[in-house]
Amino acid sequence: MSVTLHTDVGDIKIEVFCERTPKTCENFLALCASNYYNGCIFHRNIKGFMVQTGDPTGTGRGGNSIWGKKFEDEYSEYLKHNVRGVVSMANNGPNTNGSQFFITYGKQPHLDMKYTVFGK
């Protein structure tokens, strides 16, 4: 399954890995379907590392899951930050996923098993 994010600089097509990260994908797809991400800016952009969005406040400190609280990580040995374009949940530590996510600019193996990869 895939979704397309429409941005002012072009579209981003994301293939989501629902079989490996079902709760994360349920959250992301429901937020997309409810237009939650409409108007969200990419509030964090680190050259050569990643770009982050998903916070309606635009501050990097906001955002909620569809359950109204943080939810657990879903790590998989098969889903790694091994190429450009990997999509992962942003968090503030273990099991603190909400609505924010990031897209990598390249391989970032130090993020493996710390951030839930759910798309590419």
C-alpha positions in Angstrom: 0.0 0.0 0.0 1.2 3.5 -0.6 0.2 7.1 0.1 1.2 10.3 -1.7 2.1 13.4 0.3 1.5 16.6 -1.7 4.0 19.4 -0.8 4.7 22.8 -2.3 7.9 21.4 -3.8 6.4 18.2 -5.3 4.8 14.9 -4.4 6.3 12.3 -2.1 5.0 8.7 -2.6 5.5 6.5 0.4 5.1 2.8 0.4 4.0 1.7 3.9 4.9 -1.6 5.5 1.6 -2.5 7.2 2.5 -6.2 7.6 5.6 -5.5 9.7 4.4 -2.3 11.5 0.6 -2.6 11.7 -0.1 -0.2 14.6 2.2 2.5 13.2 0.7 2.2 9.7 -2.9 2.3 11.2 -2.0 5.5 12.9 -0.2 7.1 9.9 -2.9 6.1 7.4 -5.7 7.3 9.7 -4.0 10.6 10.2 -3.5 11.0 6.4 -7.2 10.1 5.8 -8.4 12.7 8.3 -6.2 15.4 6.7 -4.3 15.8 9.9 -1.1 16.5 8.1 -2.6 19.1 5.8 -0.6 22.3 6.3 2.1 20.7 8.4 5.5 22.2 7.6 8.8 20.3 7.5 10.0 21.8 10.8 13.3 20.1 10.9 15.7 19.7 8.0 19.3 18.5 8.6 21.4 18.3 5.4 22.6 14.8 4.7 20.5 13.3 7.5 16.8 13.8 7.4 13.7 16.0 7.1 10.9 15.9 9.7 7.2 16.8 9.7 3.9 15.7 11.2 3.5 18.4 13.9 0.5 20.6 13.3 2.0 23.3 15.6 5.1 23.5 13.4 7.3 23.7 16.6 8.5 20.1 16.7 6.9 19.6 20.1 3.3 18.8 19.1 1.3 16.1 17.5 -0.9 13.2 18.7 -1.6 9.7 17.6 -5.1 8.6 16.7 -5.4 7.2 20.2 -4.7 10.5 21.8 -1.6 9.2 23.5 1.9 8.0 22.6 2.2 4.4 21.3 4.8 1.7 21.3 7.7 1.1 18.9 7.4 -1.6 16.3 11.0 -2.6 15.4 11.8 -5.2 12.7 15.1 -6.8 11.8 13.9 -6.5 8.2 13.3 -2.8 8.3 16.4 -0.7 8.5 17.6 2.9 7.8 19.8 1.5 5.0 18.9 3.7 2.0 17.7 7.2 1.1 14.0 7.7 1.5 13.3 5.5 4.6 10.3 6.8 6.5 10.3 6.4 10.3 8.4 7.7 13.3 10.1 10.5 15.3 10.1 10.0 19.0 11.4 11.3 22.3 12.6 7.9 23.5 11.2 4.4 23.6 7.5 4.0 23.0 6.8 7.7 22.5 5.4 7.7 18.9 2.7 10.2 18.0 2.2 11.9 14.6 5.7 13.1 13.7 7.8 11.3 11.2 11.0 11.8 9.2 12.4 10.8 5.8 16.1 10.0 5.6 18.5 11.6 3.0 20.8 8.5 3.1 21.8 5.5 5.1 21.5 6.1 8.9 22.3 2.7 10.5 22.7 4.3 14.0 18.9 4.9 14.0 18.1 1.1 13.6 16.0 -0.3 16.5 15.6 3.2 17.9 13.0 4.6 15.5 10.1 2.6 13.9 10.7 2.3 10.1 7.2 2.0 8.5 7.7 3.2 4.9 10.0 4.1 2.1 
